[in-house]
Amino acid sequence: MIIGISLGDITGIGPEVALKALAAEARSGSTRYLLIGDGEHTRRLSRQLGFAFPLHTYTGVQHWSGQIILCQPLSESLPPELKAGAPAAAHAAVAWLKDGAERCLRGELDALVTAPVNKEAIVRSGQRFVGQTEFLSQLAGTERTAMMLLGQDEQGRWLRVALATTHLPLKLVSENLTRDKIERAIELAAGACRDLGLPRARVGVCGLNPHAGEGGQMGSEEQTTIGPAVAAAQGRRIDAVGPLSADALFYHAFKGEYDAVVAMYHDQGLVPLKMIGFDTGVNWTLGLPFIRTSPDHGAAYDIAGRGIANPSRMVAAIRLAKELAKKAHIGKAR
């Protein structure tokens, strides 16, 4: 099994948390890893962090040597000293992301783990970019994707949250919320539960408005859009319930009454998730033709280069990618 890791924004903490995570994960097991990034920078950082494991140079799938291989898609290395969010780093981050996705589409990788990028820096560099999820969806030629965030607390209690809309200003959520997007998120969330091997796939669906609209007294989206989407999912024998008041739904989901939650917008879903799983949060893109996970944090320019970045979410992202890839192999073998 080969897991690809695109190293993200080189001026952020992506390369650091990736190397730290591999220092823990690569000690056992037969999984191989392809690091996609800048060769000189990654090896220099590895030495600075005191890691002894070798980073072999990628020479092709047929000539794999070692457990951790370093692939540099760009013809030239980046300058050793770049300011946070430098255009060169932003362009490289997108190139590495694209390379990893294309390798997945060609069947060279079993999964892709993506280190964080900085959307603002990418846009400032002259590239159109909404987010890694949207970029990968477009590259794969599909719009039927959804972002799921997963995290657990110290006692192993999980929240799994799929988003009906992602990176939108709050004032635009209502007009961009459609029955199709909600149905898709419900369907993909239920499928994710099955992919994880959970014994059931019960999905709780949030309302958009306070108290799920109070029967239309505080908004009509629950009646015109969300409710019909839930009914349609139920008609396809998906165990979906809603629309429910989000403030109560997340409590019940955390207690185990639901296996996944569909939230209507970004912060509605991510605030409760990060409250219980800040150090374990993983982003899993549902609906892609390949497995993609990512740690649920940003480039963290403020601590980059200081060697203090916590790799726990990158470890969680790698472990989820490995788990999903293993289950996919077992499924194909059957």
URFEN-V298331 format. One record per residue. RES is the residue in one letter. BURIAL is I if it has 24 or more other C-alpha atoms within 12 Angstrom, else O. Layout:
BEGIN
res=RES burial=BURIAL
res=RES burial=BURIAL
END
This chain:
BEGIN
res=M burial=I
res=I burial=I
res=I burial=I
res=G burial=I
res=I burial=I
res=S burial=I
res=L burial=I
res=G burial=I
res=D burial=I
res=I burial=I
res=T burial=I
res=G burial=I
res=I burial=I
res=G burial=I
res=P burial=I
res=E burial=I
res=V burial=I
res=A burial=I
res=L burial=I
res=K burial=I
res=A burial=I
res=L burial=I
res=A burial=I
res=A burial=O
res=E burial=I
res=A burial=I
res=R burial=O
res=S burial=O
res=G burial=O
res=S burial=O
res=T burial=I
res=R burial=I
res=Y burial=I
res=L burial=I
res=L burial=I
res=I burial=I
res=G burial=I
res=D burial=I
res=G burial=I
res=E burial=I
res=H burial=I
res=T burial=I
res=R burial=I
res=R burial=O
res=L burial=I
res=S burial=I
res=R burial=O
res=Q burial=O
res=L burial=O
res=G burial=O
res=F burial=O
res=A burial=O
res=F burial=O
res=P burial=O
res=L burial=I
res=H burial=I
res=T burial=I
res=Y burial=I
res=T burial=O
res=G burial=O
res=V burial=O
res=Q burial=O
res=H burial=O
res=W burial=O
res=S burial=O
res=G burial=O
res=Q burial=I
res=I burial=I
res=I burial=I
res=L burial=I
res=C burial=I
res=Q burial=I
res=P burial=I
res=L burial=O
res=S burial=O
res=E burial=O
res=S burial=O
res=L burial=I
res=P burial=O
res=P burial=O
res=E burial=O
res=L burial=O
res=K burial=O
res=A burial=I
res=G burial=I
res=A burial=I
res=P burial=I
res=A burial=I
res=A burial=I
res=A burial=I
res=H burial=I
res=A burial=I
res=A burial=I
res=V burial=I
res=A burial=I
res=W burial=I
res=L burial=I
res=K burial=I
res=D burial=I
res=G burial=I
res=A burial=I
res=E burial=I
res=R burial=I
res=C burial=I
res=L burial=I
res=R burial=O
res=G burial=O
res=E burial=I
res=L burial=I
res=D burial=I
res=A burial=I
res=L burial=I
res=V burial=I
res=T burial=I
res=A burial=I
res=P burial=I
res=V burial=I
res=N burial=I
res=K burial=I
res=E burial=O
res=A burial=I
res=I burial=I
res=V burial=O
res=R burial=O
res=S burial=O
res=G burial=O
res=Q burial=O
res=R burial=O
res=F burial=I
res=V burial=O
res=G burial=I
res=Q burial=I
res=T burial=I
res=E burial=I
res=F burial=I
res=L burial=I
res=S burial=I
res=Q burial=O
res=L burial=I
res=A burial=I
res=G burial=O
res=T burial=O
res=E burial=O
res=R burial=I
res=T burial=I
res=A burial=I
res=M burial=I
res=M burial=I
res=L burial=I
res=L burial=I
res=G burial=I
res=Q burial=I
res=D burial=O
res=E burial=O
res=Q burial=O
res=G burial=O
res=R burial=O
res=W burial=I
res=L burial=I
res=R burial=I
res=V burial=I
res=A burial=I
res=L burial=I
res=A burial=I
res=T burial=I
res=T burial=I
res=H burial=I
res=L burial=O
res=P burial=O
res=L burial=O
res=K burial=O
res=L burial=O
res=V burial=I
res=S burial=I
res=E burial=O
res=N burial=O
res=L burial=I
res=T burial=I
res=R burial=I
res=D burial=I
res=K burial=I
res=I burial=I
res=E burial=I
res=R burial=I
res=A burial=I
res=I burial=I
res=E burial=I
res=L burial=I
res=A burial=I
res=A burial=I
res=G burial=I
res=A burial=I
res=C burial=I
res=R burial=O
res=D burial=I
res=L burial=I
res=G burial=O
res=L burial=O
res=P burial=O
res=R burial=O
res=A burial=I
res=R burial=I
res=V burial=I
res=G burial=I
res=V burial=I
res=C burial=I
res=G burial=I
res=L burial=I
res=N burial=I
res=P burial=O
res=H burial=O
res=A burial=I
res=G burial=I
res=E burial=O
res=G burial=O
res=G burial=O
res=Q burial=O
res=M burial=O
res=G burial=O
res=S burial=O
res=E burial=I
res=E burial=I
res=Q burial=I
res=T burial=O
res=T burial=I
res=I burial=I
res=G burial=I
res=P burial=I
res=A burial=I
res=V burial=I
res=A burial=I
res=A burial=I
res=A burial=I
res=Q burial=O
res=G burial=O
res=R burial=O
res=R burial=O
res=I burial=I
res=D burial=I
res=A burial=I
res=V burial=I
res=G burial=I
res=P burial=I
res=L burial=I
res=S burial=I
res=A burial=I
res=D burial=I
res=A burial=I
res=L burial=I
res=F burial=I
res=Y burial=O
res=H burial=I
res=A burial=I
res=F burial=I
res=K burial=O
res=G burial=I
res=E burial=O
res=Y burial=I
res=D burial=I
res=A burial=I
res=V burial=I
res=V burial=I
res=A burial=I
res=M burial=I
res=Y burial=I
res=H burial=I
res=D burial=I
res=Q burial=I
res=G burial=I
res=L burial=I
res=V burial=O
res=P burial=I
res=L burial=I
res=K burial=I
res=M burial=I
res=I burial=I
res=G burial=I
res=F burial=I
res=D burial=I
res=T burial=I
res=G burial=I
res=V burial=I
res=N burial=I
res=W burial=I
res=T burial=I
res=L burial=I
res=G burial=I
res=L burial=I
res=P burial=I
res=F burial=I
res=I burial=I
res=R burial=I
res=T burial=I
res=S burial=I
res=P burial=I
res=D burial=I
res=H burial=I
res=G burial=I
res=A burial=I
res=A burial=I
res=Y burial=I
res=D burial=O
res=I burial=O
res=A burial=I
res=G burial=I
res=R burial=O
res=G burial=O
res=I burial=O
res=A burial=I
res=N burial=I
res=P burial=I
res=S burial=I
res=R burial=I
res=M burial=I
res=V burial=I
res=A burial=I
res=A burial=I
res=I burial=I
res=R burial=I
res=L burial=I
res=A burial=I
res=K burial=I
res=E burial=I
res=L burial=I
res=A burial=I
res=K burial=I
res=K burial=O
res=A burial=O
res=H burial=O
res=I burial=O
res=G burial=O
res=K burial=O
res=A burial=O
res=R burial=O
END
